[in-house]
Amino acid sequence: MKPQAYLVAAVALIVAASAAAEAPPAPKKPEPARAMSNDAALMIAECKLTEEQKARLFKVSNASLKAITAWHQANGPKLAALEKALAAAREAGNAEEAAKIQAEGQALVAQRKALVTKGQQAVLEVLTPPQRLSWVAFQAYRQMMLKLQAANPTPLQAAKCRAMCREIAPELAGINTEEEEGVRARALLLQKTFERVIKEVLTPEQQAALPKEPPTTPADAPPPTDEKPAPKEASPTPAPKG
């Protein structure tokens, strides 16, 4: 399976670390158990990590946090300055200067993204292939349960939802989300599974309690266009509605 395909389900501790890096350092070094994020603790429980894997997870997580912290210390002021400069260029109507500043900022953001991706990959390398599938399934399950909150599913219904997420885990893991098409394909698969959960698991009353969602765009649908359709020939009588 593609290593990048798992990135969408990687633990959020690496991403959260970038936000934490902007905060001032704590006066005391946290204990190892407290240094783990909630997602890391969930990964340990869901994937049943061994003691050796726990130690590796803590090691790579701290290494990633250190790298992202250093990046923010070096580039945080640059990004802030670029943001102000971009606002000034736009206010002055200088499109060329704005584009130049924006490109510079995007290059810096790409550096940060590369660090985050590297950290995510390091975390996933701690897991065995079956554990990775378990994590992919859990991430999908958690996303579904958030959308099902208004329906207040029972423990049995939640278990059925989790089982459906385990069914699609291999397919989810095989999607390369580095490409836009892969992102759309993953979203469509999750949406179809969510609709299946609604239909097969929830009661009519629970279904009615869920907020209405806009229809899902198929992964292979053409992008929207601003072109107007060609005008139709005039008809002697108006076409019937509906």
Rosetta constraint file for C-alpha pairs under 8 A:
AtomPair CA 1 CA 5 HARMONIC 7.49 0.50
AtomPair CA 1 CA 173 HARMONIC 7.19 0.50
AtomPair CA 1 CA 174 HARMONIC 5.87 0.50
AtomPair CA 2 CA 6 HARMONIC 7.54 0.50
AtomPair CA 2 CA 173 HARMONIC 7.83 0.50
AtomPair CA 2 CA 174 HARMONIC 6.48 0.50
AtomPair CA 2 CA 175 HARMONIC 7.93 0.50
AtomPair CA 2 CA 176 HARMONIC 7.00 0.50
AtomPair CA 3 CA 7 HARMONIC 7.46 0.50
AtomPair CA 3 CA 121 HARMONIC 7.42 0.50
AtomPair CA 4 CA 121 HARMONIC 7.76 0.50
AtomPair CA 4 CA 176 HARMONIC 6.17 0.50
AtomPair CA 4 CA 177 HARMONIC 7.08 0.50
AtomPair CA 4 CA 178 HARMONIC 6.91 0.50
AtomPair CA 5 CA 172 HARMONIC 7.75 0.50
AtomPair CA 5 CA 173 HARMONIC 5.42 0.50
AtomPair CA 5 CA 174 HARMONIC 5.84 0.50
AtomPair CA 5 CA 175 HARMONIC 5.31 0.50
AtomPair CA 5 CA 176 HARMONIC 4.48 0.50
AtomPair CA 5 CA 177 HARMONIC 5.83 0.50
AtomPair CA 5 CA 178 HARMONIC 7.64 0.50
AtomPair CA 6 CA 10 HARMONIC 6.40 0.50
AtomPair CA 6 CA 124 HARMONIC 7.66 0.50
AtomPair CA 6 CA 132 HARMONIC 7.56 0.50
AtomPair CA 6 CA 136 HARMONIC 7.19 0.50
AtomPair CA 6 CA 173 HARMONIC 5.65 0.50
AtomPair CA 7 CA 117 HARMONIC 7.32 0.50
AtomPair CA 7 CA 120 HARMONIC 6.43 0.50
AtomPair CA 7 CA 121 HARMONIC 6.96 0.50
AtomPair CA 7 CA 177 HARMONIC 7.68 0.50
AtomPair CA 8 CA 177 HARMONIC 6.92 0.50
AtomPair CA 9 CA 135 HARMONIC 6.92 0.50
AtomPair CA 9 CA 136 HARMONIC 5.40 0.50
AtomPair CA 9 CA 139 HARMONIC 6.05 0.50
AtomPair CA 10 CA 120 HARMONIC 5.70 0.50
AtomPair CA 10 CA 121 HARMONIC 7.80 0.50
AtomPair CA 10 CA 123 HARMONIC 7.40 0.50
AtomPair CA 10 CA 124 HARMONIC 6.70 0.50
AtomPair CA 10 CA 135 HARMONIC 7.98 0.50
AtomPair CA 11 CA 39 HARMONIC 5.70 0.50
AtomPair CA 11 CA 40 HARMONIC 6.44 0.50
AtomPair CA 11 CA 43 HARMONIC 7.50 0.50
AtomPair CA 11 CA 120 HARMONIC 6.97 0.50
AtomPair CA 11 CA 123 HARMONIC 7.57 0.50
AtomPair CA 12 CA 16 HARMONIC 5.89 0.50
AtomPair CA 12 CA 37 HARMONIC 7.98 0.50
AtomPair CA 12 CA 39 HARMONIC 6.11 0.50
AtomPair CA 12 CA 40 HARMONIC 7.91 0.50
AtomPair CA 13 CA 17 HARMONIC 5.88 0.50
AtomPair CA 13 CA 36 HARMONIC 7.66 0.50
AtomPair CA 13 CA 37 HARMONIC 5.55 0.50
AtomPair CA 13 CA 38 HARMONIC 7.76 0.50
AtomPair CA 13 CA 39 HARMONIC 6.37 0.50
AtomPair CA 13 CA 40 HARMONIC 6.65 0.50
AtomPair CA 13 CA 61 HARMONIC 7.40 0.50
AtomPair CA 14 CA 18 HARMONIC 6.96 0.50
AtomPair CA 14 CA 61 HARMONIC 6.71 0.50
AtomPair CA 14 CA 64 HARMONIC 6.66 0.50
AtomPair CA 14 CA 65 HARMONIC 6.71 0.50
AtomPair CA 14 CA 116 HARMONIC 6.16 0.50
AtomPair CA 14 CA 119 HARMONIC 6.19 0.50
AtomPair CA 14 CA 120 HARMONIC 6.48 0.50
AtomPair CA 15 CA 19 HARMONIC 7.31 0.50
AtomPair CA 15 CA 116 HARMONIC 6.27 0.50
AtomPair CA 16 CA 20 HARMONIC 6.31 0.50
AtomPair CA 17 CA 21 HARMONIC 5.95 0.50
AtomPair CA 17 CA 64 HARMONIC 8.00 0.50
AtomPair CA 17 CA 65 HARMONIC 5.48 0.50
AtomPair CA 17 CA 68 HARMONIC 7.12 0.50
AtomPair CA 17 CA 69 HARMONIC 7.73 0.50
AtomPair CA 18 CA 22 HARMONIC 7.05 0.50
AtomPair CA 18 CA 65 HARMONIC 7.17 0.50
AtomPair CA 18 CA 68 HARMONIC 5.71 0.50
AtomPair CA 18 CA 69 HARMONIC 6.66 0.50
AtomPair CA 18 CA 72 HARMONIC 7.58 0.50
AtomPair CA 19 CA 23 HARMONIC 7.39 0.50
AtomPair CA 20 CA 69 HARMONIC 7.96 0.50
AtomPair CA 21 CA 65 HARMONIC 7.45 0.50
AtomPair CA 21 CA 68 HARMONIC 6.76 0.50
AtomPair CA 21 CA 69 HARMONIC 4.54 0.50
AtomPair CA 21 CA 72 HARMONIC 6.53 0.50
AtomPair CA 21 CA 73 HARMONIC 7.99 0.50
AtomPair CA 22 CA 69 HARMONIC 7.29 0.50
AtomPair CA 22 CA 72 HARMONIC 6.55 0.50
AtomPair CA 22 CA 73 HARMONIC 7.67 0.50
AtomPair CA 22 CA 76 HARMONIC 7.88 0.50
AtomPair CA 30 CA 34 HARMONIC 6.13 0.50
AtomPair CA 30 CA 35 HARMONIC 5.82 0.50
AtomPair CA 31 CA 35 HARMONIC 6.09 0.50
AtomPair CA 32 CA 36 HARMONIC 6.80 0.50
AtomPair CA 32 CA 58 HARMONIC 7.49 0.50
AtomPair CA 36 CA 40 HARMONIC 5.79 0.50
AtomPair CA 36 CA 41 HARMONIC 6.62 0.50
AtomPair CA 36 CA 58 HARMONIC 7.09 0.50
AtomPair CA 37 CA 41 HARMONIC 6.41 0.50
AtomPair CA 38 CA 42 HARMONIC 6.19 0.50
AtomPair CA 39 CA 43 HARMONIC 6.04 0.50
AtomPair CA 40 CA 44 HARMONIC 6.25 0.50
AtomPair CA 41 CA 45 HARMONIC 6.36 0.50
AtomPair CA 42 CA 46 HARMONIC 5.82 0.50
AtomPair CA 43 CA 47 HARMONIC 5.60 0.50
AtomPair CA 43 CA 48 HARMONIC 7.62 0.50
AtomPair CA 43 CA 49 HARMONIC 7.70 0.50
AtomPair CA 43 CA 135 HARMONIC 6.85 0.50
AtomPair CA 44 CA 48 HARMONIC 5.45 0.50
AtomPair CA 44 CA 49 HARMONIC 5.04 0.50
AtomPair CA 44 CA 54 HARMONIC 7.05 0.50
AtomPair CA 45 CA 49 HARMONIC 7.04 0.50
AtomPair CA 46 CA 134 HARMONIC 7.07 0.50
AtomPair CA 46 CA 135 HARMONIC 6.95 0.50
AtomPair CA 46 CA 138 HARMONIC 7.49 0.50
AtomPair CA 47 CA 127 HARMONIC 7.98 0.50
AtomPair CA 47 CA 131 HARMONIC 5.19 0.50
AtomPair CA 47 CA 132 HARMONIC 7.73 0.50
AtomPair CA 47 CA 134 HARMONIC 6.16 0.50
AtomPair CA 47 CA 135 HARMONIC 6.54 0.50
AtomPair CA 48 CA 131 HARMONIC 7.94 0.50
AtomPair CA 49 CA 53 HARMONIC 5.59 0.50
AtomPair CA 49 CA 54 HARMONIC 6.14 0.50
AtomPair CA 49 CA 127 HARMONIC 7.85 0.50
AtomPair CA 50 CA 54 HARMONIC 6.17 0.50
AtomPair CA 51 CA 55 HARMONIC 6.32 0.50
AtomPair CA 52 CA 56 HARMONIC 6.36 0.50
AtomPair CA 53 CA 57 HARMONIC 5.98 0.50
AtomPair CA 53 CA 126 HARMONIC 6.11 0.50
AtomPair CA 53 CA 127 HARMONIC 7.57 0.50
AtomPair CA 54 CA 58 HARMONIC 6.20 0.50
AtomPair CA 55 CA 59 HARMONIC 6.18 0.50
AtomPair CA 56 CA 60 HARMONIC 6.17 0.50
AtomPair CA 56 CA 126 HARMONIC 6.62 0.50
AtomPair CA 57 CA 61 HARMONIC 5.96 0.50
AtomPair CA 57 CA 123 HARMONIC 6.12 0.50
AtomPair CA 57 CA 126 HARMONIC 6.40 0.50
AtomPair CA 58 CA 62 HARMONIC 6.12 0.50
AtomPair CA 59 CA 63 HARMONIC 6.20 0.50
AtomPair CA 60 CA 64 HARMONIC 6.10 0.50
AtomPair CA 60 CA 119 HARMONIC 7.17 0.50
AtomPair CA 60 CA 122 HARMONIC 6.30 0.50
AtomPair CA 60 CA 123 HARMONIC 6.40 0.50
AtomPair CA 61 CA 65 HARMONIC 6.14 0.50
AtomPair CA 61 CA 119 HARMONIC 7.07 0.50
AtomPair CA 61 CA 123 HARMONIC 6.99 0.50
AtomPair CA 62 CA 66 HARMONIC 6.07 0.50
AtomPair CA 63 CA 67 HARMONIC 6.30 0.50
AtomPair CA 64 CA 68 HARMONIC 6.14 0.50
AtomPair CA 64 CA 115 HARMONIC 7.49 0.50
AtomPair CA 64 CA 116 HARMONIC 7.54 0.50
AtomPair CA 64 CA 118 HARMONIC 7.93 0.50
AtomPair CA 64 CA 119 HARMONIC 5.21 0.50
AtomPair CA 65 CA 69 HARMONIC 5.92 0.50
AtomPair CA 66 CA 70 HARMONIC 6.20 0.50
AtomPair CA 67 CA 71 HARMONIC 6.27 0.50
AtomPair CA 67 CA 115 HARMONIC 7.37 0.50
AtomPair CA 68 CA 72 HARMONIC 6.23 0.50
AtomPair CA 68 CA 112 HARMONIC 7.25 0.50
AtomPair CA 68 CA 115 HARMONIC 6.67 0.50
AtomPair CA 68 CA 116 HARMONIC 7.55 0.50
AtomPair CA 69 CA 73 HARMONIC 6.23 0.50
AtomPair CA 70 CA 74 HARMONIC 6.23 0.50
AtomPair CA 71 CA 75 HARMONIC 5.86 0.50
AtomPair CA 71 CA 76 HARMONIC 7.60 0.50
AtomPair CA 71 CA 112 HARMONIC 7.23 0.50
AtomPair CA 72 CA 76 HARMONIC 4.70 0.50
AtomPair CA 73 CA 77 HARMONIC 7.65 0.50
AtomPair CA 74 CA 78 HARMONIC 7.85 0.50
AtomPair CA 75 CA 79 HARMONIC 6.24 0.50
AtomPair CA 75 CA 108 HARMONIC 7.58 0.50
AtomPair CA 76 CA 80 HARMONIC 6.35 0.50
AtomPair CA 77 CA 81 HARMONIC 6.16 0.50
AtomPair CA 78 CA 82 HARMONIC 6.10 0.50
AtomPair CA 79 CA 83 HARMONIC 6.08 0.50
AtomPair CA 79 CA 105 HARMONIC 6.45 0.50
AtomPair CA 79 CA 108 HARMONIC 7.70 0.50
AtomPair CA 80 CA 84 HARMONIC 6.49 0.50
AtomPair CA 81 CA 85 HARMONIC 6.16 0.50
AtomPair CA 82 CA 86 HARMONIC 5.93 0.50
AtomPair CA 82 CA 101 HARMONIC 6.43 0.50
AtomPair CA 82 CA 102 HARMONIC 7.81 0.50
AtomPair CA 82 CA 105 HARMONIC 6.57 0.50
AtomPair CA 83 CA 87 HARMONIC 6.31 0.50
AtomPair CA 84 CA 88 HARMONIC 6.25 0.50
AtomPair CA 85 CA 89 HARMONIC 6.12 0.50
AtomPair CA 85 CA 98 HARMONIC 7.99 0.50
AtomPair CA 85 CA 101 HARMONIC 7.30 0.50
AtomPair CA 86 CA 90 HARMONIC 6.16 0.50
AtomPair CA 86 CA 97 HARMONIC 7.97 0.50
AtomPair CA 86 CA 98 HARMONIC 5.40 0.50
AtomPair CA 86 CA 101 HARMONIC 6.02 0.50
AtomPair CA 86 CA 102 HARMONIC 6.83 0.50
AtomPair CA 87 CA 91 HARMONIC 6.11 0.50
AtomPair CA 88 CA 92 HARMONIC 6.13 0.50
AtomPair CA 89 CA 93 HARMONIC 6.17 0.50
AtomPair CA 89 CA 94 HARMONIC 5.20 0.50
AtomPair CA 89 CA 95 HARMONIC 7.08 0.50
AtomPair CA 89 CA 97 HARMONIC 6.24 0.50
AtomPair CA 89 CA 98 HARMONIC 5.28 0.50
AtomPair CA 90 CA 94 HARMONIC 5.91 0.50
AtomPair CA 90 CA 95 HARMONIC 6.58 0.50
AtomPair CA 90 CA 98 HARMONIC 6.09 0.50
AtomPair CA 94 CA 98 HARMONIC 6.18 0.50
AtomPair CA 95 CA 99 HARMONIC 6.08 0.50
AtomPair CA 96 CA 100 HARMONIC 6.35 0.50
AtomPair CA 97 CA 101 HARMONIC 6.22 0.50
AtomPair CA 98 CA 102 HARMONIC 6.00 0.50
AtomPair CA 99 CA 103 HARMONIC 6.13 0.50
AtomPair CA 100 CA 104 HARMONIC 6.40 0.50
AtomPair CA 101 CA 105 HARMONIC 6.24 0.50
AtomPair CA 102 CA 106 HARMONIC 6.10 0.50
AtomPair CA 103 CA 107 HARMONIC 6.24 0.50
AtomPair CA 104 CA 108 HARMONIC 6.57 0.50
AtomPair CA 105 CA 109 HARMONIC 6.28 0.50
AtomPair CA 106 CA 110 HARMONIC 6.06 0.50
AtomPair CA 107 CA 111 HARMONIC 6.49 0.50
AtomPair CA 108 CA 112 HARMONIC 6.58 0.50
AtomPair CA 109 CA 113 HARMONIC 6.18 0.50
AtomPair CA 110 CA 114 HARMONIC 6.16 0.50
AtomPair CA 111 CA 115 HARMONIC 6.49 0.50
AtomPair CA 112 CA 116 HARMONIC 6.32 0.50
AtomPair CA 113 CA 117 HARMONIC 6.08 0.50
AtomPair CA 114 CA 118 HARMONIC 6.07 0.50
AtomPair CA 115 CA 119 HARMONIC 6.22 0.50
AtomPair CA 116 CA 120 HARMONIC 6.18 0.50
AtomPair CA 117 CA 121 HARMONIC 6.13 0.50
AtomPair CA 118 CA 122 HARMONIC 6.23 0.50
AtomPair CA 119 CA 123 HARMONIC 6.27 0.50
AtomPair CA 120 CA 124 HARMONIC 6.24 0.50
AtomPair CA 121 CA 125 HARMONIC 6.14 0.50
AtomPair CA 122 CA 126 HARMONIC 6.89 0.50
AtomPair CA 123 CA 127 HARMONIC 7.53 0.50
AtomPair CA 124 CA 132 HARMONIC 7.06 0.50
AtomPair CA 127 CA 131 HARMONIC 5.54 0.50
AtomPair CA 127 CA 132 HARMONIC 5.87 0.50
AtomPair CA 128 CA 132 HARMONIC 6.20 0.50
AtomPair CA 129 CA 133 HARMONIC 6.45 0.50
AtomPair CA 130 CA 134 HARMONIC 6.32 0.50
AtomPair CA 131 CA 135 HARMONIC 6.24 0.50
AtomPair CA 132 CA 136 HARMONIC 6.18 0.50
AtomPair CA 133 CA 137 HARMONIC 6.07 0.50
AtomPair CA 133 CA 166 HARMONIC 7.91 0.50
AtomPair CA 133 CA 169 HARMONIC 5.86 0.50
AtomPair CA 133 CA 170 HARMONIC 6.53 0.50
AtomPair CA 133 CA 173 HARMONIC 6.96 0.50
AtomPair CA 134 CA 138 HARMONIC 6.12 0.50
AtomPair CA 134 CA 166 HARMONIC 7.30 0.50
AtomPair CA 134 CA 169 HARMONIC 7.61 0.50
AtomPair CA 135 CA 139 HARMONIC 6.12 0.50
AtomPair CA 136 CA 140 HARMONIC 6.36 0.50
AtomPair CA 136 CA 169 HARMONIC 5.86 0.50
AtomPair CA 136 CA 172 HARMONIC 7.33 0.50
AtomPair CA 136 CA 173 HARMONIC 6.80 0.50
AtomPair CA 137 CA 141 HARMONIC 6.10 0.50
AtomPair CA 137 CA 162 HARMONIC 7.54 0.50
AtomPair CA 137 CA 165 HARMONIC 5.18 0.50
AtomPair CA 137 CA 166 HARMONIC 4.96 0.50
AtomPair CA 137 CA 168 HARMONIC 7.44 0.50
AtomPair CA 137 CA 169 HARMONIC 5.02 0.50
AtomPair CA 138 CA 142 HARMONIC 6.02 0.50
AtomPair CA 138 CA 162 HARMONIC 7.42 0.50
AtomPair CA 138 CA 165 HARMONIC 7.36 0.50
AtomPair CA 138 CA 166 HARMONIC 7.79 0.50
AtomPair CA 139 CA 143 HARMONIC 6.23 0.50
AtomPair CA 140 CA 144 HARMONIC 6.24 0.50
AtomPair CA 140 CA 165 HARMONIC 6.07 0.50
AtomPair CA 140 CA 190 HARMONIC 7.36 0.50
AtomPair CA 141 CA 145 HARMONIC 6.15 0.50
AtomPair CA 141 CA 161 HARMONIC 6.80 0.50
AtomPair CA 141 CA 162 HARMONIC 5.42 0.50
AtomPair CA 141 CA 165 HARMONIC 5.71 0.50
AtomPair CA 142 CA 146 HARMONIC 6.31 0.50
AtomPair CA 143 CA 147 HARMONIC 6.64 0.50
AtomPair CA 144 CA 148 HARMONIC 6.23 0.50
AtomPair CA 144 CA 161 HARMONIC 7.84 0.50
AtomPair CA 144 CA 194 HARMONIC 6.53 0.50
AtomPair CA 145 CA 149 HARMONIC 6.19 0.50
AtomPair CA 145 CA 158 HARMONIC 7.54 0.50
AtomPair CA 148 CA 152 HARMONIC 6.73 0.50
AtomPair CA 148 CA 153 HARMONIC 7.05 0.50
AtomPair CA 148 CA 210 HARMONIC 7.04 0.50
AtomPair CA 149 CA 153 HARMONIC 7.29 0.50
AtomPair CA 150 CA 206 HARMONIC 7.87 0.50
AtomPair CA 150 CA 209 HARMONIC 6.02 0.50
AtomPair CA 150 CA 210 HARMONIC 5.59 0.50
AtomPair CA 150 CA 211 HARMONIC 7.74 0.50
AtomPair CA 151 CA 202 HARMONIC 7.85 0.50
AtomPair CA 151 CA 206 HARMONIC 4.69 0.50
AtomPair CA 151 CA 207 HARMONIC 6.81 0.50
AtomPair CA 151 CA 209 HARMONIC 5.59 0.50
AtomPair CA 151 CA 210 HARMONIC 5.94 0.50
AtomPair CA 152 CA 206 HARMONIC 7.51 0.50
AtomPair CA 153 CA 157 HARMONIC 5.67 0.50
AtomPair CA 153 CA 158 HARMONIC 6.15 0.50
AtomPair CA 153 CA 202 HARMONIC 7.42 0.50
AtomPair CA 153 CA 206 HARMONIC 7.91 0.50
AtomPair CA 154 CA 158 HARMONIC 6.14 0.50
AtomPair CA 155 CA 159 HARMONIC 6.16 0.50
AtomPair CA 156 CA 160 HARMONIC 6.40 0.50
AtomPair CA 157 CA 161 HARMONIC 6.27 0.50
AtomPair CA 157 CA 201 HARMONIC 6.08 0.50
AtomPair CA 157 CA 202 HARMONIC 7.33 0.50
AtomPair CA 158 CA 162 HARMONIC 6.16 0.50
AtomPair CA 159 CA 163 HARMONIC 6.22 0.50
AtomPair CA 160 CA 164 HARMONIC 6.38 0.50
AtomPair CA 160 CA 201 HARMONIC 7.15 0.50
AtomPair CA 161 CA 165 HARMONIC 6.37 0.50
AtomPair CA 161 CA 197 HARMONIC 6.23 0.50
AtomPair CA 161 CA 201 HARMONIC 7.58 0.50
AtomPair CA 162 CA 166 HARMONIC 6.32 0.50
AtomPair CA 163 CA 167 HARMONIC 6.41 0.50
AtomPair CA 164 CA 168 HARMONIC 6.68 0.50
AtomPair CA 164 CA 193 HARMONIC 7.29 0.50
AtomPair CA 164 CA 197 HARMONIC 7.81 0.50
AtomPair CA 165 CA 169 HARMONIC 6.12 0.50
AtomPair CA 165 CA 193 HARMONIC 7.66 0.50
AtomPair CA 166 CA 170 HARMONIC 7.95 0.50
AtomPair CA 168 CA 172 HARMONIC 6.11 0.50
AtomPair CA 169 CA 173 HARMONIC 6.00 0.50
AtomPair CA 170 CA 174 HARMONIC 6.30 0.50
AtomPair CA 171 CA 175 HARMONIC 6.71 0.50
AtomPair CA 172 CA 186 HARMONIC 6.42 0.50
AtomPair CA 172 CA 189 HARMONIC 7.81 0.50
AtomPair CA 175 CA 182 HARMONIC 5.79 0.50
AtomPair CA 175 CA 185 HARMONIC 7.57 0.50
AtomPair CA 175 CA 186 HARMONIC 6.80 0.50
AtomPair CA 176 CA 182 HARMONIC 5.28 0.50
AtomPair CA 176 CA 183 HARMONIC 7.60 0.50
AtomPair CA 177 CA 181 HARMONIC 7.59 0.50
AtomPair CA 177 CA 182 HARMONIC 4.57 0.50
AtomPair CA 177 CA 183 HARMONIC 4.84 0.50
AtomPair CA 177 CA 186 HARMONIC 7.62 0.50
AtomPair CA 178 CA 182 HARMONIC 6.91 0.50
AtomPair CA 178 CA 183 HARMONIC 7.41 0.50
AtomPair CA 179 CA 183 HARMONIC 6.49 0.50
AtomPair CA 180 CA 184 HARMONIC 6.31 0.50
AtomPair CA 181 CA 185 HARMONIC 6.09 0.50
AtomPair CA 181 CA 219 HARMONIC 6.81 0.50
AtomPair CA 182 CA 186 HARMONIC 6.09 0.50
AtomPair CA 183 CA 187 HARMONIC 6.26 0.50
AtomPair CA 184 CA 188 HARMONIC 6.12 0.50
AtomPair CA 184 CA 218 HARMONIC 7.99 0.50
AtomPair CA 184 CA 219 HARMONIC 5.36 0.50
AtomPair CA 185 CA 189 HARMONIC 6.21 0.50
AtomPair CA 185 CA 219 HARMONIC 5.33 0.50
AtomPair CA 186 CA 190 HARMONIC 6.22 0.50
AtomPair CA 187 CA 191 HARMONIC 6.07 0.50
AtomPair CA 188 CA 192 HARMONIC 6.10 0.50
AtomPair CA 188 CA 216 HARMONIC 6.99 0.50
AtomPair CA 188 CA 217 HARMONIC 7.72 0.50
AtomPair CA 188 CA 218 HARMONIC 6.78 0.50
AtomPair CA 188 CA 219 HARMONIC 6.64 0.50
AtomPair CA 189 CA 193 HARMONIC 6.23 0.50
AtomPair CA 190 CA 194 HARMONIC 6.05 0.50
AtomPair CA 191 CA 195 HARMONIC 6.16 0.50
AtomPair CA 191 CA 216 HARMONIC 7.39 0.50
AtomPair CA 192 CA 196 HARMONIC 6.23 0.50
AtomPair CA 193 CA 197 HARMONIC 6.21 0.50
AtomPair CA 194 CA 198 HARMONIC 6.29 0.50
AtomPair CA 195 CA 199 HARMONIC 6.19 0.50
AtomPair CA 196 CA 200 HARMONIC 5.84 0.50
AtomPair CA 196 CA 201 HARMONIC 7.80 0.50
AtomPair CA 197 CA 201 HARMONIC 5.16 0.50
AtomPair CA 197 CA 202 HARMONIC 6.88 0.50
AtomPair CA 198 CA 202 HARMONIC 5.20 0.50
AtomPair CA 198 CA 207 HARMONIC 6.39 0.50
AtomPair CA 199 CA 207 HARMONIC 7.98 0.50
AtomPair CA 202 CA 206 HARMONIC 5.72 0.50
AtomPair CA 202 CA 207 HARMONIC 6.10 0.50
AtomPair CA 203 CA 207 HARMONIC 6.15 0.50
AtomPair CA 204 CA 208 HARMONIC 6.21 0.50
AtomPair CA 205 CA 209 HARMONIC 6.43 0.50
AtomPair CA 206 CA 210 HARMONIC 6.77 0.50
AtomPair CA 217 CA 221 HARMONIC 6.59 0.50
AtomPair CA 235 CA 239 HARMONIC 7.82 0.50
